[in-house]
Amino acid sequence: MLPPLEEIKTTLEQLLPGVTLAVEGIALLVDAKDLTAVCRCLKDNERFGLDYLADLTAVDYPPDRMDAVYHLYSMAQRHGPLTLKVKLPRTNPVVASVTPIWRGAEFQEREAYDLYGVAFEGHPDLRRILMWEGFEGHPMRKDYVVEDQDA
């Protein structure tokens, strides 16, 4: 069983000097600059063993913020989920790719890029996956206006 969020936060801050986390509801808030270190620790540390990225998506909060959201589980230890959130500026939402940590992130990062416009630095093949090349905009953003893209 996963420890309570406050305990996870404290443990990670002890294991990763310089990393500051926060608890927001049922999620652990991670700074974009710290995401890969936190994820690597959550996967590799025996206490957590979060070896499965079940879901990676984004949430749009106009006018100025987006969140990248990650749901992690341990298949080996049969616990989870742990929810991570990374707050990003809406004008240029960029965060490091977690594909080197969880291979399954490759498809999910492409989907968040395509639908929300979140860029994942270091992704091996960051391009649209659902919309066609040349499609303008990101259809899951709340300010997206449906128009005829074929005109």
Number of C-alpha atoms within 10 A of each C-alpha: 10 18 14 10 18 13 11 19 20 14 13 19 15 12 13 14 8 9 17 15 18 15 15 11 9 12 18 20 21 22 17 16 12 17 20 19 14 19 21 17 19 21 20 13 13 10 15 20 22 28 19 20 23 15 15 22 19 24 18 17 15 12 11 11 15 24 20 23 19 21 18 22 23 21 12 10 15 12 16 18 18 22 18 22 25 20 19 21 15 19 12 13 19 18 21 15 20 23 19 14 18 17 12 16 21 19 15 18 28 24 22 23 22 24 20 24 23 27 20 21 12 13 17 12 11 18 16 18 16 10 15 10 10 9 12 11 16 18 16 15 18 13 13 12 10 8 8 6 8 6 4
